[in-house]
Amino acid sequence: MILACLLFALVSGAPIQAQEVSLAQENSPAQNRGLSWNAALSTDLVYSYTDAAQIIQADSWADFANALGSGYYGGFTTLSLGFQGGDRDSAQLVGLIKMLVPYGVAAAQLSQAGIPVPFGLDISKLYVTLSFAKADLSFGRMIVNYGKGRLFSPSDLFSAVNLQDQALGRLGTDVLRLQIPLSDLAGLDFVGTLVLPPEKAVFGGRAFASLGSWDVSAMIFQNNGGLASLKAGMLTQALVPGGPAAASTEPSLIGSIDVKGNLVLGLYGEALMSIPYENYHLVPDRSSLSVVLGADYSFGGTLFCALEYQGNFGTGSPVGQFKADTSLFASLSWKLDDWTSTAGHLIYAPDIQAWQANVSLSRNLMRRTSLVVYTGASQGDVRSSGAQSGADNISLALGLTLRAAF
């Protein structure tokens, strides 16, 4: 009802608002009426092994050489275009579009499928925000990051972590969003999906506030059954093969609370419960509970570390991207100097004996140009809820990324 009233007010008042914007533009600098652009071009050179144990277990130089040659190369050349513009008092446009050109084994597979010039298009952000006196209405593709966790965050219903990204960035999805500030330190946030059909939609609201040095929030959402396909779809958008284990598609009511603050260490926690319902009656016996606990600390602004735990409980399927009963995450980054930094992380699911690790070294070569050397290894799927066939194999990747920003 609130969204309908806002849209009606927008349509009915269009001529007056257009006149006000026009008058404001006459007295504003030219750059406030246009778009600010930024661009970056990066190339990943990756050499991968599906079974790295062959290298370690080689009995002779010939076996070792054959094992080294059994790998395959692939990757992407990526052109990223970001833009933002408009008037903060009326409307703004934000976008981040990436064009990915695959090479190596990925390009060969697409060519065999009959695609002569294979490329991918990843639209991470593309949305418009309309600003009113007491609310902001946004629609399009955006990253809605609700949770407090660095990696584990079941409250991030509308975003998934890209595990193929060294920075573990999140992916966007198409939503309609209404933000209502109540004060400088509190507000309401309502979100509903646009990518799902209405009968499968996910929608609800969140209230948040800052109390001293602590940030707290609570949310309640209605899942009409499309949450599982929404998560899988977000991974597909980023050209990542596979996806998380399929979750139950039955409708459910989702509620969560989270808190983050400083007490010597940076501390944060999150708890989310999903209760299915049938014939408009809740079924607590099939509910699920996800709990996240984390801590981070910075040593002199040069060394940063973080630790996280996620536990899934109950008989129902977990809502978050990580389905194992227990999941652990550790990250460490170190800024050696103004030009050089190193980082690493480890994801481990002890119940299913799955893990994923990444270590990288970054060096700024010149202004806006950087070189990253990294290695990654994994065993099994850390997003899965159980053991998988072939999970004993250890995958290994050696990569180099050259990036230039403009």
The 8 nearest C-alpha neighbors of each residue, nearest first, counted from 0:
[[1, 3, 2, 4, 5, 6, 7, 177],
 [0, 2, 4, 3, 5, 6, 177, 7],
 [3, 1, 5, 0, 4, 6, 177, 136],
 [2, 4, 0, 6, 1, 5, 7, 8],
 [5, 3, 7, 1, 2, 6, 8, 0],
 [6, 4, 8, 2, 7, 3, 9, 1],
 [5, 7, 9, 3, 8, 4, 2, 10],
 [8, 6, 4, 10, 9, 5, 11, 3],
 [9, 7, 5, 11, 6, 10, 12, 4],
 [8, 10, 6, 7, 12, 11, 13, 5],
 [11, 9, 7, 13, 12, 8, 6, 14],
 [12, 10, 8, 9, 13, 7, 14, 6],
 [11, 13, 9, 10, 15, 14, 8, 16],
 [12, 14, 16, 10, 15, 11, 17, 9],
 [15, 13, 17, 16, 12, 18, 11, 10],
 [16, 14, 18, 17, 13, 12, 19, 20],
 [17, 15, 19, 13, 18, 14, 20, 12],
 [18, 16, 14, 20, 15, 19, 13, 21],
 [17, 19, 21, 15, 16, 20, 22, 14],
 [20, 18, 16, 22, 21, 17, 23, 15],
 [21, 19, 23, 17, 22, 18, 24, 16],
 [20, 22, 18, 24, 23, 19, 17, 25],
 [23, 21, 19, 25, 24, 20, 18, 26],
 [24, 22, 20, 21, 26, 25, 19, 27],
 [23, 25, 27, 21, 26, 22, 20, 32],
 [24, 26, 22, 23, 27, 21, 28, 20],
 [25, 27, 24, 23, 22, 28, 21, 29],
 [28, 26, 24, 25, 23, 29, 31, 32],
 [29, 27, 30, 31, 26, 32, 24, 25],
 [30, 28, 31, 32, 27, 33, 24, 25],
 [29, 31, 33, 32, 28, 34, 35, 27],
 [32, 30, 29, 28, 33, 85, 86, 27],
 [33, 31, 30, 29, 85, 24, 86, 84],
 [34, 32, 30, 31, 84, 85, 35, 29],
 [33, 35, 84, 83, 82, 36, 85, 32],
 [34, 36, 83, 82, 84, 33, 37, 30],
 [37, 35, 82, 81, 34, 38, 83, 80],
 [36, 38, 81, 80, 405, 82, 35, 39],
 [37, 39, 80, 405, 79, 404, 81, 36],
 [40, 38, 404, 79, 403, 405, 78, 41],
 [39, 41, 78, 403, 77, 402, 79, 404],
 [42, 40, 402, 77, 401, 76, 403, 39],
 [41, 43, 76, 401, 400, 75, 77, 44],
 [44, 42, 400, 74, 75, 399, 45, 76],
 [43, 45, 399, 398, 74, 400, 42, 73],
 [46, 44, 398, 72, 73, 397, 74, 43],
 [45, 47, 72, 397, 396, 71, 398, 70],
 [48, 46, 396, 70, 71, 395, 72, 397],
 [49, 47, 70, 395, 50, 394, 51, 396],
 [48, 50, 394, 51, 395, 47, 393, 392],
 [51, 49, 392, 393, 394, 48, 52, 53],
 [50, 52, 53, 393, 54, 48, 394, 395],
 [53, 51, 55, 54, 50, 56, 393, 392],
 [54, 52, 56, 51, 55, 66, 57, 50],
 [53, 55, 52, 66, 57, 56, 51, 63],
 [56, 54, 52, 53, 57, 51, 63, 58],
 [55, 57, 53, 54, 52, 58, 63, 62],
 [56, 58, 63, 62, 54, 55, 59, 53],
 [59, 57, 56, 62, 60, 63, 61, 55],
 [60, 58, 62, 61, 57, 63, 64, 56],
 [59, 61, 63, 62, 64, 58, 57, 65],
 [60, 62, 64, 59, 63, 65, 57, 58],
 [63, 61, 65, 59, 57, 60, 64, 66],
 [62, 64, 60, 66, 57, 61, 65, 54],
 [65, 63, 67, 61, 66, 62, 60, 68],
 [64, 66, 62, 68, 67, 63, 61, 69],
 [67, 65, 63, 69, 68, 64, 54, 53],
 [68, 66, 64, 65, 69, 63, 70, 54],
 [67, 69, 65, 66, 70, 64, 71, 63],
 [68, 70, 66, 67, 65, 71, 48, 64],
 [71, 69, 48, 47, 68, 67, 46, 72],
 [72, 70, 47, 46, 48, 69, 73, 104],
 [73, 71, 46, 103, 45, 47, 104, 70],
 [72, 74, 103, 102, 104, 45, 105, 46],
 [73, 75, 43, 101, 102, 45, 44, 103],
 [76, 74, 101, 100, 43, 99, 77, 42],
 [75, 77, 42, 100, 99, 41, 43, 101],
 [78, 76, 99, 41, 98, 40, 75, 79],
 [77, 79, 40, 98, 97, 39, 99, 80],
 [80, 78, 97, 39, 38, 96, 77, 40],
 [81, 79, 38, 96, 95, 37, 97, 78],
 [82, 80, 95, 37, 94, 36, 38, 96],
 [81, 83, 36, 94, 35, 93, 34, 37],
 [84, 82, 93, 34, 35, 92, 94, 36],
 [85, 83, 34, 92, 91, 33, 35, 93],
 [84, 86, 91, 32, 90, 92, 31, 33],
 [85, 87, 88, 90, 89, 91, 31, 84],
 [86, 88, 89, 90, 91, 85, 130, 129],
 [89, 87, 86, 130, 90, 131, 129, 132],
 [88, 90, 130, 86, 87, 129, 131, 91],
 [91, 89, 129, 86, 128, 85, 130, 87],
 [90, 92, 85, 128, 84, 127, 86, 87],
 [91, 93, 127, 84, 83, 126, 85, 128],
 [94, 92, 83, 126, 125, 82, 127, 91],
 [93, 95, 125, 124, 82, 81, 96, 83],
 [94, 96, 81, 124, 123, 80, 122, 125],
 [97, 95, 122, 80, 79, 121, 123, 81],
 [98, 96, 79, 121, 78, 120, 122, 80],
 [97, 99, 120, 78, 77, 119, 121, 79],
 [100, 98, 77, 119, 118, 76, 75, 120],
 [99, 101, 118, 76, 75, 119, 77, 98],
 [102, 100, 75, 106, 74, 105, 99, 118],
 [103, 101, 106, 73, 74, 105, 75, 104],
 [102, 104, 73, 72, 106, 105, 107, 74],
 [103, 105, 107, 73, 106, 108, 72, 102],
 [106, 104, 108, 107, 103, 102, 101, 73],
 [105, 107, 102, 109, 101, 108, 104, 103],
 [108, 106, 104, 110, 105, 109, 111, 103],
 [107, 109, 111, 105, 110, 106, 104, 112],
 [110, 108, 112, 106, 111, 107, 114, 117],
 [109, 111, 114, 107, 113, 112, 108, 115],
 [112, 110, 108, 113, 109, 107, 114, 106],
 [111, 113, 109, 110, 114, 108, 107, 115],
 [112, 114, 110, 111, 115, 109, 108, 116],
 [113, 115, 110, 117, 109, 116, 112, 111],
 [116, 114, 110, 117, 113, 109, 111, 112],
 [117, 115, 114, 118, 110, 109, 106, 100],
 [118, 116, 114, 115, 109, 106, 100, 110],
 [119, 117, 100, 99, 101, 116, 120, 98],
 [118, 120, 99, 98, 100, 121, 117, 238],
 [119, 121, 98, 97, 99, 122, 118, 96],
 [120, 122, 97, 123, 237, 96, 236, 98],
 [123, 121, 96, 124, 97, 95, 120, 125],
 [122, 124, 171, 95, 121, 96, 170, 141],
 [125, 123, 94, 141, 95, 140, 122, 126],
 [126, 124, 94, 140, 93, 139, 95, 141],
 [125, 127, 139, 140, 138, 93, 92, 124],
 [126, 128, 92, 137, 91, 138, 93, 129],
 [127, 129, 137, 91, 90, 136, 130, 135],
 [130, 128, 90, 136, 135, 89, 137, 127],
 [131, 129, 135, 89, 88, 90, 134, 128],
 [132, 130, 134, 133, 135, 129, 89, 88],
 [131, 133, 134, 130, 135, 88, 89, 179],
 [132, 134, 131, 179, 180, 135, 130, 181],
 [133, 135, 179, 131, 178, 132, 130, 136],
 [136, 134, 130, 178, 129, 177, 131, 128],
 [135, 137, 177, 129, 128, 176, 130, 178],
 [138, 136, 128, 176, 127, 175, 129, 177],
 [137, 139, 175, 126, 127, 174, 176, 128],
 [140, 138, 126, 173, 174, 125, 141, 127],
 [139, 141, 173, 172, 125, 124, 126, 171],
 [140, 142, 124, 171, 172, 143, 139, 125],
 [141, 143, 171, 144, 158, 170, 172, 124],
 [144, 142, 157, 145, 141, 158, 171, 155],
 [145, 143, 155, 146, 142, 158, 157, 169],
 [146, 144, 155, 154, 143, 147, 156, 152],
 [147, 145, 152, 154, 155, 148, 144, 153],
 [146, 148, 267, 152, 149, 259, 145, 257],
 [149, 147, 152, 151, 150, 146, 293, 267],
 [148, 150, 151, 147, 152, 307, 305, 146],
 [151, 149, 148, 152, 160, 328, 167, 307],
 [152, 150, 148, 149, 153, 309, 291, 307],
 [151, 153, 146, 148, 154, 155, 150, 147],
 [152, 154, 319, 155, 318, 151, 156, 271],
 [155, 153, 146, 152, 156, 145, 271, 255],
 [156, 154, 145, 153, 158, 157, 146, 144],
 [155, 157, 154, 158, 153, 319, 226, 159],
 [158, 156, 155, 143, 172, 159, 171, 142],
 [159, 157, 170, 155, 171, 156, 169, 142],
 [160, 158, 169, 170, 161, 230, 233, 320],
 [159, 161, 169, 168, 162, 167, 170, 158],
 [162, 160, 163, 164, 167, 168, 169, 159],
 [161, 163, 164, 167, 160, 165, 168, 239],
 [164, 162, 161, 165, 239, 167, 166, 160],
 [163, 165, 167, 166, 162, 161, 168, 160],
 [166, 164, 167, 163, 357, 162, 168, 359],
 [165, 167, 164, 168, 162, 161, 163, 169],
 [168, 166, 164, 165, 161, 162, 160, 169],
 [169, 167, 166, 161, 160, 164, 170, 165],
 [170, 168, 160, 159, 161, 158, 167, 171],
 [169, 171, 158, 159, 123, 142, 233, 160],
 [172, 170, 142, 141, 123, 158, 140, 124],
 [171, 173, 140, 141, 174, 157, 233, 142],
 [174, 172, 140, 139, 193, 194, 192, 141],
 [175, 173, 192, 193, 191, 139, 138, 176],
 [174, 176, 138, 191, 190, 137, 192, 193],
 [175, 177, 190, 137, 189, 136, 138, 174],
 [176, 178, 136, 189, 135, 188, 137, 190],
 [179, 177, 188, 135, 134, 187, 189, 180],
 [178, 180, 134, 187, 186, 188, 133, 181],
 [181, 179, 186, 182, 187, 185, 178, 134],
 [182, 180, 186, 185, 179, 183, 187, 184],
 [183, 181, 185, 184, 180, 186, 208, 179],
 [182, 184, 185, 181, 180, 186, 208, 209],
 [185, 183, 209, 182, 208, 186, 181, 210],
 [186, 184, 208, 182, 181, 207, 183, 180],
 [185, 187, 180, 181, 207, 179, 206, 182],
 [188, 186, 206, 179, 205, 178, 180, 207],
 [187, 189, 178, 205, 204, 177, 179, 206],
 [190, 188, 204, 177, 176, 203, 205, 178],
 [191, 189, 176, 202, 175, 203, 204, 177],
 [192, 190, 202, 175, 174, 201, 203, 176],
 [193, 191, 174, 201, 194, 200, 195, 173],
 [192, 194, 174, 173, 195, 175, 191, 196],
 [193, 195, 173, 192, 196, 174, 172, 229],
 [196, 194, 200, 193, 199, 192, 197, 225],
 [195, 197, 199, 198, 200, 194, 193, 225],
 [198, 196, 200, 199, 195, 193, 223, 192],
 [197, 199, 196, 200, 223, 195, 224, 225],
 [200, 198, 225, 223, 224, 197, 196, 195],
 [201, 199, 197, 195, 223, 198, 192, 196],
 [200, 202, 222, 221, 192, 191, 223, 226],
 [201, 203, 191, 221, 220, 190, 192, 200],
 [204, 202, 220, 189, 190, 219, 221, 191],
 [203, 205, 189, 188, 218, 219, 190, 220],
 [204, 206, 218, 188, 217, 187, 189, 219],
 [205, 207, 187, 217, 216, 186, 218, 188],
 [208, 206, 216, 185, 186, 215, 217, 187],
 [207, 209, 185, 184, 215, 214, 216, 210],
 [210, 208, 214, 184, 213, 211, 215, 185],
 [211, 209, 213, 212, 214, 208, 215, 184],
 [210, 212, 213, 209, 214, 260, 208, 184],
 [211, 213, 260, 210, 261, 214, 209, 259],
 [214, 212, 260, 210, 211, 259, 209, 215],
 [213, 215, 209, 259, 258, 208, 210, 260],
 [216, 214, 258, 208, 257, 207, 209, 213],
 [217, 215, 207, 206, 257, 256, 208, 258],
 [218, 216, 256, 206, 255, 205, 207, 257],
 [217, 219, 205, 255, 254, 204, 206, 256],
 [218, 220, 254, 253, 203, 204, 205, 255],
 [221, 219, 203, 253, 202, 252, 204, 254],
 [220, 222, 252, 202, 201, 203, 253, 223],
 [223, 221, 201, 251, 224, 250, 252, 226],
 [222, 224, 250, 199, 200, 225, 201, 221],
 [225, 223, 248, 250, 249, 199, 222, 226],
 [224, 226, 199, 228, 227, 223, 200, 229],
 [225, 227, 229, 228, 224, 230, 222, 201],
 [228, 226, 230, 229, 246, 225, 245, 248],
 [229, 227, 231, 230, 225, 226, 232, 245],
 [228, 230, 226, 232, 227, 231, 225, 233],
 [231, 229, 233, 227, 232, 228, 226, 159],
 [230, 232, 228, 234, 233, 229, 242, 235],
 [233, 231, 235, 229, 234, 230, 228, 236],
 [234, 232, 236, 230, 235, 231, 229, 170],
 [233, 235, 231, 236, 232, 237, 239, 242],
 [234, 236, 232, 238, 237, 233, 239, 231],
 [235, 237, 233, 234, 238, 121, 232, 239],
 [236, 238, 235, 239, 234, 121, 233, 170],
 [239, 237, 235, 236, 240, 234, 119, 121],
 [238, 240, 237, 235, 234, 241, 163, 242],
 [241, 239, 238, 242, 235, 234, 237, 163],
 [240, 242, 239, 243, 235, 234, 231, 244],
 [243, 241, 231, 234, 244, 240, 239, 235],
 [242, 244, 382, 383, 245, 320, 231, 241],
 [245, 243, 383, 246, 242, 384, 382, 322],
 [244, 246, 243, 227, 247, 228, 231, 242],
 [247, 245, 227, 316, 248, 244, 317, 318],
 [246, 248, 249, 316, 245, 227, 224, 315],
 [247, 249, 224, 246, 225, 227, 250, 226],
 [248, 250, 224, 247, 251, 275, 223, 276],
 [251, 249, 223, 224, 222, 275, 276, 248],
 [252, 250, 275, 222, 274, 276, 273, 253],
 [251, 253, 221, 274, 273, 220, 222, 275],
 [254, 252, 273, 220, 219, 272, 221, 251],
 [255, 253, 219, 272, 218, 271, 220, 273],
 [254, 256, 271, 218, 270, 217, 272, 219],
 [255, 257, 217, 270, 216, 269, 218, 271],
 [258, 256, 269, 216, 268, 215, 270, 217],
 [257, 259, 215, 268, 267, 214, 269, 216],
 [260, 258, 267, 214, 213, 266, 268, 215],
 [259, 261, 213, 266, 212, 265, 214, 267],
 [260, 262, 265, 264, 266, 263, 212, 213],
 [261, 263, 264, 265, 260, 266, 212, 213],
 [264, 262, 261, 265, 296, 266, 260, 295],
 [265, 263, 262, 296, 261, 266, 295, 294],
 [264, 266, 261, 295, 294, 260, 296, 262],
 [267, 265, 294, 260, 259, 261, 293, 264],
 [268, 266, 259, 293, 258, 292, 294, 260],
 [269, 267, 292, 291, 258, 257, 293, 259],
 [268, 270, 257, 291, 290, 256, 258, 292],
 [269, 271, 290, 255, 256, 289, 291, 257],
 [272, 270, 255, 289, 288, 254, 290, 256],
 [273, 271, 288, 254, 287, 253, 255, 289],
 [272, 274, 253, 287, 286, 252, 251, 275],
 [273, 275, 286, 252, 251, 283, 282, 253],
 [276, 274, 251, 282, 250, 281, 252, 286],
 [277, 275, 281, 280, 282, 251, 279, 250],
 [276, 278, 280, 279, 281, 275, 282, 250],
 [277, 279, 280, 276, 281, 250, 282, 275],
 [278, 280, 277, 276, 281, 250, 282, 275],
 [281, 279, 276, 277, 278, 282, 275, 283],
 [282, 280, 276, 275, 283, 277, 274, 279],
 [281, 283, 276, 275, 284, 285, 274, 280],
 [284, 282, 286, 285, 274, 281, 275, 276],
 [283, 285, 282, 286, 314, 315, 313, 274],
 [286, 284, 315, 314, 283, 282, 275, 287],
 [285, 287, 274, 315, 283, 273, 284, 313],
 [288, 286, 313, 315, 273, 272, 312, 317],
 [287, 289, 272, 312, 271, 311, 313, 273],
 [288, 290, 311, 271, 310, 270, 312, 272],
 [289, 291, 270, 310, 309, 269, 271, 311],
 [292, 290, 309, 269, 268, 308, 270, 310],
 [293, 291, 268, 308, 307, 267, 309, 269],
 [292, 294, 307, 267, 306, 266, 268, 308],
 [293, 295, 266, 265, 306, 305, 267, 264],
 [296, 294, 305, 265, 304, 264, 306, 266],
 [295, 297, 264, 304, 303, 265, 305, 298],
 [296, 298, 303, 302, 300, 299, 304, 295],
 [299, 297, 302, 300, 301, 303, 296, 304],
 [298, 300, 301, 297, 302, 303, 296, 334],
 [299, 301, 298, 297, 302, 303, 334, 333],
 [302, 300, 334, 299, 333, 298, 303, 297],
 [303, 301, 333, 298, 297, 332, 300, 334],
 [304, 302, 297, 332, 331, 296, 298, 333],
 [303, 305, 331, 330, 295, 296, 332, 297],
 [304, 306, 295, 330, 294, 329, 296, 331],
 [307, 305, 329, 294, 293, 328, 295, 330],
 [308, 306, 293, 328, 292, 327, 329, 294],
 [309, 307, 327, 292, 291, 326, 293, 328],
 [308, 310, 291, 326, 290, 325, 327, 151],
 [309, 311, 325, 290, 324, 289, 312, 326],
 [312, 310, 289, 324, 288, 317, 325, 290],
 [313, 311, 288, 287, 289, 310, 324, 314],
 [312, 314, 287, 315, 286, 288, 311, 285],
 [313, 315, 285, 287, 286, 316, 312, 284],
 [316, 314, 287, 285, 286, 313, 317, 247],
 [315, 317, 246, 247, 287, 318, 314, 322],
 [318, 316, 319, 287, 322, 315, 311, 289],
 [317, 319, 153, 316, 320, 273, 246, 289],
 [320, 318, 153, 321, 317, 322, 152, 154],
 [319, 321, 382, 243, 322, 159, 318, 153],
 [322, 320, 382, 319, 323, 383, 381, 243],
 [321, 323, 384, 383, 382, 317, 320, 324],
 [324, 322, 384, 325, 321, 383, 326, 348],
 [323, 325, 311, 310, 322, 350, 312, 326],
 [326, 324, 310, 323, 309, 348, 350, 311],
 [327, 325, 348, 309, 347, 308, 323, 310],
 [328, 326, 308, 347, 346, 307, 348, 309],
 [327, 329, 346, 307, 345, 306, 347, 308],
 [330, 328, 306, 345, 344, 305, 307, 346],
 [331, 329, 344, 305, 304, 343, 345, 306],
 [330, 332, 304, 343, 342, 303, 344, 305],
 [333, 331, 342, 303, 341, 302, 343, 304],
 [332, 334, 302, 341, 301, 340, 335, 342],
 [333, 335, 340, 301, 336, 339, 302, 341],
 [334, 336, 340, 339, 333, 337, 301, 341],
 [337, 335, 339, 338, 334, 340, 301, 333],
 [336, 338, 339, 335, 334, 340, 363, 362],
 [339, 337, 363, 336, 362, 340, 335, 364],
 [338, 340, 362, 336, 335, 361, 337, 334],
 [341, 339, 334, 335, 361, 333, 360, 362],
 [340, 342, 360, 333, 359, 332, 361, 334],
 [343, 341, 332, 359, 331, 358, 333, 360],
 [342, 344, 358, 357, 331, 330, 359, 332],
 [343, 345, 330, 329, 357, 356, 331, 358],
 [344, 346, 356, 329, 328, 355, 347, 330],
 [347, 345, 328, 355, 354, 327, 356, 329],
 [346, 348, 354, 327, 326, 353, 349, 328],
 [347, 349, 326, 353, 350, 352, 325, 381],
 [350, 348, 352, 351, 347, 353, 325, 326],
 [351, 349, 348, 352, 325, 324, 323, 385],
 [350, 352, 386, 353, 349, 385, 348, 323],
 [353, 351, 349, 350, 348, 354, 379, 347],
 [354, 352, 379, 348, 378, 381, 351, 380],
 [355, 353, 347, 378, 346, 377, 381, 348],
 [354, 356, 377, 346, 345, 376, 378, 347],
 [357, 355, 345, 376, 375, 344, 377, 346],
 [356, 358, 375, 343, 344, 374, 376, 359],
 [359, 357, 343, 373, 374, 342, 375, 344],
 [360, 358, 373, 342, 372, 341, 343, 361],
 [359, 361, 341, 372, 371, 340, 373, 342],
 [362, 360, 371, 340, 339, 370, 341, 359],
 [361, 363, 339, 370, 369, 338, 364, 371],
 [364, 362, 369, 338, 365, 368, 370, 339],
 [365, 363, 369, 368, 362, 370, 366, 338],
 [364, 366, 368, 363, 367, 369, 338, 362],
 [365, 367, 368, 364, 363, 369, 404, 403],
 [368, 366, 404, 403, 365, 369, 405, 363],
 [369, 367, 403, 365, 366, 364, 402, 363],
 [370, 368, 363, 364, 402, 362, 401, 403],
 [369, 371, 401, 362, 361, 400, 363, 402],
 [372, 370, 361, 400, 360, 399, 362, 373],
 [373, 371, 399, 360, 359, 398, 400, 361],
 [374, 372, 359, 398, 358, 397, 360, 399],
 [375, 373, 397, 358, 396, 357, 398, 359],
 [374, 376, 357, 396, 356, 395, 358, 397],
 [375, 377, 395, 356, 394, 355, 396, 357],
 [378, 376, 355, 394, 354, 393, 356, 379],
 [377, 379, 393, 353, 354, 390, 392, 394],
 [378, 380, 390, 353, 381, 377, 354, 387],
 [379, 381, 382, 383, 353, 378, 354, 390],
 [380, 382, 353, 383, 354, 348, 379, 347],
 [383, 381, 321, 380, 243, 322, 320, 384],
 [384, 382, 244, 322, 380, 381, 385, 243],
 [383, 385, 323, 322, 244, 382, 386, 351],
 [386, 384, 351, 383, 387, 323, 350, 322],
 [385, 387, 351, 390, 388, 384, 379, 383],
 [388, 386, 390, 389, 385, 379, 380, 383],
 [387, 389, 390, 386, 391, 379, 392, 385],
 [388, 390, 391, 392, 387, 379, 378, 386],
 [389, 391, 379, 392, 388, 387, 378, 386],
 [392, 390, 389, 393, 378, 379, 388, 387],
 [393, 391, 50, 390, 389, 378, 394, 49],
 [394, 392, 378, 50, 51, 377, 391, 395],
 [393, 395, 49, 377, 50, 376, 48, 51],
 [396, 394, 376, 48, 47, 375, 51, 393],
 [395, 397, 47, 375, 374, 46, 376, 48],
 [398, 396, 374, 46, 45, 373, 47, 375],
 [397, 399, 45, 373, 44, 372, 374, 46],
 [398, 400, 372, 44, 371, 43, 373, 45],
 [401, 399, 43, 371, 42, 370, 44, 402],
 [400, 402, 370, 42, 41, 369, 371, 399],
 [403, 401, 41, 369, 368, 40, 400, 370],
 [404, 402, 368, 40, 39, 367, 41, 369],
 [405, 403, 39, 367, 38, 368, 40, 402],
 [404, 38, 39, 37, 403, 367, 40, 36]]
